Amino acid sequence: MDLQKDSVFGISVEKAYTELLKDKKAKPVVVAIIDSGIDTAHEDLKNVLWVNLKEKRGNGKDDDKNHYIDDINGWSFIGSAKGNVNYDNLELTRLIRQQKTKFDTSKDTTGLYAYSQMRVKFDEQLQEAQQTLTGIGRFMQILDSMLVHMKNPNPTAADVDAYATNDPAEQQVKQVIGQQLPRYPDFKTFKEKELDGAVDHFKEQVDYQLNLDFDPRAIVGDNYGNPEEHYYGSSDVTGPGADHGTHVAGIIGAARNNNIGINGIADDVLLMSVRAVPNGDERDKDIANAIRYAADNGAKVVNMSFGKPYSPNKKVVDEAVQYAMSKDVLLIHAAGNDGANLDSAVFYPNRVYAGGKGTANAWIEVGASGPGDDESLVAPFSNYSKTGVDVFAPGVAIYSSTPGSHYDYHDGTSMAAPVVTGLAALIRSYYPKLSAVQVKDIILKSVSKVTHPVTIYINGEPKMVQMTDVCNTGGVVNAYNALKLAATY
């Protein structure tokens, strides 16, 4: 959408196609999506997938001699012939497990203080997840009892409001449901999205992400202690949990004007699925290899909608980023969803090389904006930074593809990053002679500047700031402006 025409703070993609790109020729651009996997059978994506034409499908041979057998639509670094990693630990959990073993078996106390600090954070997170899971369980028990008393398994907001009770616990449940239920088409959808979804989320944290006894890496079968190892994995680029990656893929390049589903931003892209992000924290080794695979197989733009607060092998990721940039690849990364200031908080991967030895110049860091041109423009969950975040892009209630040829709304900087990736691919397809750094330059120089104050939240308290306080360009990306500027390069 276009702000002037629609009163919605979109990025003016349709205006760009109508006024600037009509009758212009484009060249296909390969876009790598490093994520949880893509549903390669999706009705709105299957015709825009990257296909490795040098590889023969399903013959069990490495036809193109790139060390990856049957990599038709990409590659997975979190699977093998044994199966796929779905759930994994947080990086914090892996560090605690690794260092706990050291301090349990050695008299060497080097690093004990840092370990103790991490252990406190870990214990706090685990306790919070356990308590929240218990609380949601109690909430659902009370709700089930209310539904029995109401003799109505699918109440409307009005039905809930009319339910009379003197029980304080039921009154609290009634109040919460009364606030949330009107946002959904029916009670069933509300329960699935809010309650069942919350149970699944915190159960995953307790059972897998924060479970010191859970380690799924044996499935992959690599030598995990060797971060320089490149050749392992599987050709299954969909995997068991492709919702996130499929949604990202649709934003970038779902087939346009086919009367199916949605229109992606870029109309001449080939989407490469590089599966490296489990349900949990991604591992540095896998991300480094995913970036290298993308660069070696022709990707010109790489979308990275993931991140974490610890990076024990940052050096191998930095080296992969440098390698990709040597092949003229533009890397686009989501700033994260902790509502944090990245001037003081750390979020990996990032463009600053380990030890402060320079920065990646073909890198764009993206925060999430909402639809309104007012103080609510910065999504309350979005990380921000005066220096570390470059631009904002729509990331609230974004409608895109999900597995099984379905579609749904998702929020996150994970949705904002592919908006910028789609724009970068659009520029590179119509202006193929532009370098990665030039495309970045164009995107940053052509933002829609935001001159009014915006709200951020610090420890839950709202604070009014300028857009230049939350990103270095002070604006939201704009396809129309960017393509107009690209024509002058």
C-alpha positions in Angstrom: 0.0 0.0 0.0 0.9 3.7 -0.4 0.6 6.1 2.5 -0.8 9.0 0.4 -3.3 6.8 -1.6 -4.3 4.3 1.1 -3.6 6.1 4.4 -1.6 2.9 5.3 2.2 3.1 5.8 3.1 0.4 3.3 6.1 0.6 0.9 4.3 1.7 -2.3 5.0 -1.5 -4.3 1.9 -1.4 -6.4 2.6 2.3 -7.3 6.1 1.3 -8.3 4.9 -1.4 -10.6 2.2 0.8 -12.2 4.2 4.0 -12.7 7.8 2.9 -12.9 8.2 -0.7 -14.0 5.5 -1.1 -16.7 6.9 -2.6 -19.9 10.4 -2.7 -18.3 12.4 -6.0 -18.6 13.7 -7.8 -15.6 16.3 -10.6 -15.0 15.6 -13.3 -12.5 17.4 -12.9 -9.1 18.2 -15.8 -6.8 17.1 -15.0 -3.2 18.3 -17.3 -0.4 16.0 -17.7 2.6 18.0 -19.0 5.5 15.2 -20.2 7.8 13.1 -23.1 9.1 12.3 -24.4 5.6 9.9 -23.6 2.8 6.8 -25.7 1.8 8.0 -26.4 -1.7 4.6 -27.7 -2.7 2.8 -24.5 -1.8 0.5 -23.3 -4.5 1.8 -19.7 -4.5 5.5 -20.6 -4.2 6.2 -23.8 -6.2 6.6 -21.9 -9.5 9.0 -19.4 -8.1 11.4 -21.7 -6.4 15.1 -21.8 -7.3 15.9 -25.1 -9.1 19.5 -26.4 -9.4 19.5 -27.3 -13.0 22.9 -29.0 -12.7 21.4 -31.6 -10.4 19.2 -34.6 -11.4 16.3 -35.0 -9.0 16.3 -38.0 -6.7 19.1 -40.0 -8.3 21.2 -40.0 -5.0 24.2 -38.5 -6.8 26.1 -35.3 -6.5 25.7 -34.4 -10.2 27.1 -30.9 -10.0 30.0 -32.0 -7.7 29.2 -29.3 -5.1 29.3 -31.8 -2.3 25.5 -31.6 -1.7 23.5 -34.6 -3.1 20.2 -33.9 -4.7 20.1 -30.2 -3.7 17.3 -29.4 -6.1 15.7 -26.4 -4.3 18.4 -25.7 -1.7 19.9 -27.5 1.3 19.3 -28.3 5.0 22.1 -28.1 7.5 19.8 -29.4 10.3 18.9 -32.8 9.0 20.3 -36.0 7.5 19.2 -39.5 6.3 18.3 -40.1 10.0 15.6 -37.3 10.0 15.3 -33.6 10.7 16.0 -31.4 13.7 12.7 -29.7 14.6 13.3 -28.5 18.2 16.6 -27.4 19.6 18.0 -25.7 22.7 18.6 -22.0 23.2 22.2 -21.1 22.7 22.2 -20.3 26.5 21.2 -23.9 27.3 24.0 -25.2 25.1 26.6 -23.0 26.7 25.4 -23.9 30.2 25.6 -27.7 29.3 29.1 -27.3 27.8 30.5 -25.3 30.7 28.7 -27.2 33.4 30.6 -30.3 32.3 33.9 -28.4 32.4 33.3 -27.0 35.9 32.0 -30.3 37.2 35.1 -32.2 36.1 37.9 -29.7 36.2 39.6 -27.6 38.9 40.1 -24.9 36.4 37.9 -22.0 37.4 38.7 -19.7 34.5 35.4 -18.2 33.3 33.5 -19.3 36.4 32.1 -15.9 37.0 30.7 -15.5 33.5 29.3 -19.1 33.7 27.6 -18.1 37.0 26.0 -15.0 35.4 24.7 -17.1 32.5 23.4 -19.8 35.0 21.4 -17.1 36.8 19.8 -16.0 33.5 19.1 -19.6 32.5 17.4 -20.5 35.9 15.3 -17.3 35.7 14.1 -18.2 32.2 13.3 -21.8 33.0 11.4 -20.8 36.2 9.4 -18.2 34.3 8.5 -20.7 31.6 7.5 -23.3 34.1 5.4 -20.9 36.1 3.7 -19.5 33.0 2.9 -22.9 31.7 1.3 -23.8 35.1 -0.6 -20.5 35.1 -2.0 -21.1 31.6 -3.0 -24.6 32.6 -4.9 -23.3 35.6 -6.5 -20.5 33.4 -7.8 -23.2 30.9 -9.2 -25.3 33.7 -11.2 -22.4 35.0 -12.3 -21.6 31.4 -13.4 -25.2 30.8 -15.5 -25.0 34.0 -17.1 -21.7 32.9 -18.0 -23.2 29.5 -19.7 -26.1 31.2 -21.7 -23.7 33.4 -22.6 -21.6 30.3 -23.6 -24.8 28.4 -21.9 -23.2 25.4 -18.6 -24.5 24.1 -18.3 -21.7 21.5 -19.4 -18.4 23.2 -19.3 -15.0 21.6 -17.9 -12.0 23.4 -21.4 -11.0 24.3 -22.1 -14.5 25.8 -19.0 -14.2 27.9 -20.0 -10.7 29.0 -23.4 -11.9 30.0 -22.0 -14.7 32.1 -22.6 -13.9 35.8 -20.2 -15.1 38.4 -19.0 -14.1 41.9 -15.9 -16.3 41.7 -12.8 -14.0 41.6 -10.8 -16.5 39.4 -13.7 -16.7 36.9 -14.1 -13.0 36.9 -10.4 -12.6 36.0 -10.7 -15.2 33.2 -13.9 -13.5 32.0 -12.1 -10.1 31.8 -9.2 -11.5 29.8 -11.4 -13.3 27.3 -13.6 -10.3 27.0 -10.6 -8.2 25.9 -9.1 -10.8 23.5 -12.1 -12.6 21.9 -13.3 -9.7 19.8 -10.0 -9.8 17.8 -10.9 -13.2 16.5 -13.7 -14.5 14.2 -14.9 -17.1 16.7 -14.0 -18.7 20.1 -12.4 -21.7 18.4 -9.9 -19.6 16.6 -9.2 -17.5 19.8 -8.5 -20.7 21.8 -6.2 -22.1 19.1 -4.2 -19.0 18.6 -4.0 -17.6 22.1 -4.4 -20.4 24.6 -3.3 -23.6 22.7 -0.5 -21.5 21.0 0.7 -20.2 24.4 0.8 -23.8 25.9 2.8 -25.0 22.9 5.2 -22.1 23.1 6.0 -22.5 26.8 6.0 -26.3 26.6 8.6 -26.1 23.9 10.7 -23.9 26.1 10.5 -26.3 29.1 10.8 -29.5 27.2 13.4 -28.6 24.6 14.8 -25.0 24.5 15.7 -24.9 28.2 16.1 -28.6 28.8 19.8 -29.4 29.7 19.2 -33.1 29.0 17.9 -32.5 25.4 20.4 -32.4 22.6 19.1 -33.3 19.1 22.4 -32.8 17.3 23.1 -36.5 16.8 20.4 -36.5 14.1 22.6 -34.3 11.9 25.6 -36.6 12.3 28.3 -33.9 11.7 31.4 -33.4 13.8 29.8 -30.5 15.8 33.2 -29.7 17.5 34.6 -28.7 14.1 33.0 -25.3 13.1 35.0 -25.4 9.8 33.2 -28.5 8.6 31.0 -27.7 5.5 29.6 -30.8 4.0 26.8 -32.4 6.0 23.0 -32.2 6.0 20.1 -33.2 3.8 18.2 -32.2 0.7 14.9 -31.9 2.6 14.4 -28.1 2.5 10.9 -28.2 3.9 11.4 -30.1 7.1 8.9 -30.5 9.9 8.4 -26.9 10.9 8.3 -24.7 7.8 5.6 -22.2 8.9 8.1 -19.4 9.5 10.2 -19.9 6.4 7.2 -20.3 4.2 5.7 -17.0 5.5 8.9 -15.2 4.8 9.2 -16.7 1.3 5.7 -15.5 0.4 6.4 -11.9 1.5 9.5 -11.8 -0.8 8.2 -13.5 -3.9 4.9 -15.3 -3.9 3.8 -15.5 -7.5 2.3 -12.2 -8.6 -1.0 -11.7 -10.4 -1.9 -15.4 -10.6 -5.2 -15.0 -8.8 -3.9 -17.3 -6.0 -3.1 -16.3 -2.5 -1.0 -13.1 -2.3 1.4 -11.1 -4.4 5.0 -11.2 -3.2 7.0 -8.0 -3.5 9.4 -9.1 -6.2 8.0 -10.4 -9.5 11.2 -12.1 -11.0 12.8 -14.0 -8.2 13.9 -17.6 -7.6 13.5 -18.6 -4.0 16.3 -20.8 -2.5 15.5 -22.6 0.7 18.5 -23.0 3.0 17.2 -24.8 6.2 19.3 -23.9 9.2 16.9 -22.4 11.8 15.2 -24.9 14.2 12.5 -24.3 16.7 15.0 -22.9 19.2 18.3 -21.1 18.6 20.1 -21.6 15.3 23.8 -22.7 15.6 26.6 -20.6 14.3 28.2 -23.4 12.3 24.9 -24.0 10.4 24.4 -20.3 9.7 27.9 -19.9 8.4 27.5 -22.8 6.0 24.0 -21.6 4.9 25.5 -18.3 3.9 28.3 -19.9 2.0 25.9 -22.3 0.3 23.7 -19.4 -0.8 26.7 -17.4 -2.1 28.2 -20.4 -4.0 24.9 -21.2 -5.7 24.1 -17.8 -7.1 22.1 -16.0 -4.5 22.4 -12.2 -4.8 20.2 -11.4 -1.8 20.1 -13.4 1.5 17.2 -13.1 4.0 18.1 -13.8 7.7 15.0 -13.6 9.9 16.6 -15.1 13.0 18.8 -14.1 15.9 20.0 -14.8 19.4 21.9 -13.1 22.3 24.9 -15.5 22.3 27.3 -16.4 19.5 30.1 -18.7 20.6 31.4 -19.2 17.0 30.8 -15.7 15.7 34.1 -15.8 13.8 33.0 -18.5 11.4 29.8 -16.5 10.7 31.8 -13.4 10.1 34.1 -15.2 7.7 31.0 -16.5 5.8 29.6 -13.0 5.6 32.9 -11.7 4.2 32.9 -14.6 1.7 29.4 -13.8 0.6 30.2 -10.1 0.2 33.2 -11.1 -2.0 30.6 -12.6 -4.3 28.5 -9.4 -4.3 25.8 -10.7 -2.1 23.5 -8.4 -0.1 22.6 -9.7 3.4 19.4 -8.6 5.1 18.8 -9.3 8.8 15.8 -8.9 11.2 16.7 -6.8 14.2 14.8 -9.0 16.7 11.6 -8.9 18.8 12.7 -8.0 22.3 11.8 -4.3 22.3 15.4 -3.7 23.1 17.9 -1.0 22.3 20.7 -2.7 20.3 23.0 0.2 21.2 23.3 -1.6 24.6 21.8 -5.1 24.1 23.5 -7.7 21.8 21.8 -9.6 19.1 23.6 -12.0 16.7 24.4 -12.3 13.9 25.3 -8.7 13.3 27.5 -6.7 11.0 30.2 -5.9 13.5 33.0 -8.5 13.2 34.3 -10.3 16.3 36.8 -8.2 18.2 35.5 -5.0 16.6 37.6 -5.7 13.5 35.5 -3.8 11.0 31.9 -4.2 9.8 30.0 -5.8 6.9 29.1 -3.1 4.4 26.6 -5.1 2.3 24.3 -5.7 5.3 20.9 -4.1 6.2 19.4 -4.4 9.7 15.6 -4.1 9.7 13.1 -3.1 12.5 9.4 -3.6 12.3 6.8 -0.8 11.7 3.0 -0.8 12.0 0.4 0.5 9.5 -0.3 3.9 11.1 1.5 7.1 10.3 1.4 8.2 14.0 3.2 7.6 17.3 2.4 3.9 17.1 4.5 3.4 14.0 7.3 1.5 15.7 6.0 -2.0 16.6 6.3 -2.3 20.4 8.1 -5.6 20.1 10.8 -4.4 17.6 14.4 -3.9 18.6 15.8 -0.6 17.6 19.1 1.3 17.6 20.3 4.8 16.6 23.3 3.2 14.9 22.8 -0.6 14.6 19.4 -0.6 12.8 19.2 0.9 9.3 15.6 1.0 8.3 12.1 0.0 9.4 9.6 -2.0 7.3 6.0 -3.3 7.8 6.1 -6.1 10.3 2.7 -6.0 12.0 -0.2 -8.3 10.9 1.5 -9.3 7.7 -0.5 -11.7 5.5 1.5 -14.4 3.7 1.8 -18.0 2.8 1.9 -20.9 5.3 2.4 -24.6 4.8 -0.3 -26.7 3.1 -1.2 -23.9 0.6 -2.7 -21.8 3.5 -2.2 -18.2 4.5 -2.1 -16.4 7.8 -1.1 -13.1 9.6 2.2 -13.0 11.5 4.0 -10.2 13.4 7.7 -9.7 13.8 10.9 -8.2 12.5 11.0 -11.6 10.8 8.3 -10.3 8.5 9.9 -6.8 8.1 13.2 -8.2 6.9 11.7 -10.0 3.9 9.9 -6.8 2.9 13.3 -5.3 2.5 14.7 -8.4 0.9 11.9 -8.4 -1.6 12.6 -4.7 -2.4 16.4 -5.5 -2.8 15.5 -8.3 -5.2 13.2 -6.1 -7.1 15.9 -3.5 -7.6 18.5 -6.1 -8.6 16.1 -7.7 -11.1 15.4 -4.5 -12.9 18.9 -3.0 -12.5 21.2 -6.0 -12.6 24.3 -4.0 -13.0 24.0 -2.4 -9.6 26.3 -3.9 -6.9 25.1 -5.1 -3.5 26.5 -2.0 -1.8 24.8 0.3 -4.3 21.5 -1.5 -3.7 21.9 -1.0 0.0 22.8 2.6 -0.6 19.6 3.1 -2.7 17.3 1.5 -0.1 18.7 3.6 2.8 18.7 6.9 0.9 15.1 6.5 -0.4 13.2 5.8 2.8 10.0 7.6 3.7 11.3 9.9 6.4 9.2 10.0 9.6 9.2 13.5 11.2 6.7 13.0 14.0 7.6 11.4 17.4 7.2 7.6 17.8 6.7 5.5 21.0 9.1 3.0 22.3 8.8 1.1 25.6 11.5 1.0 28.2 10.8 -1.5 31.1 7.2 -1.4 30.0 7.0 2.4 30.2 6.2 4.4 27.0 8.7 7.0 25.8 8.4 9.4 22.9 11.4 9.6 20.7 12.3 10.7 17.1 12.5 8.1 14.4 16.3 8.9 14.0 16.6 7.6 17.6 15.5 4.1 16.5 17.2 3.7 13.2 20.0 5.6 11.4 17.9 6.6 8.4 14.9 7.7 10.4 12.4 6.1 8.0 10.5 3.3 6.5 11.6 1.7 3.2 9.8 2.7 0.0 9.8 0.8 -3.2 8.7 3.7 -5.4 11.3 6.0 -4.1 14.0 3.3 -4.3 13.3 2.4 -7.9 13.1 6.0 -8.9 16.6 6.5 -7.3 18.0 3.3 -8.9 17.2 4.7 -12.3 19.6 7.5 -11.7 22.6 5.3 -10.8 
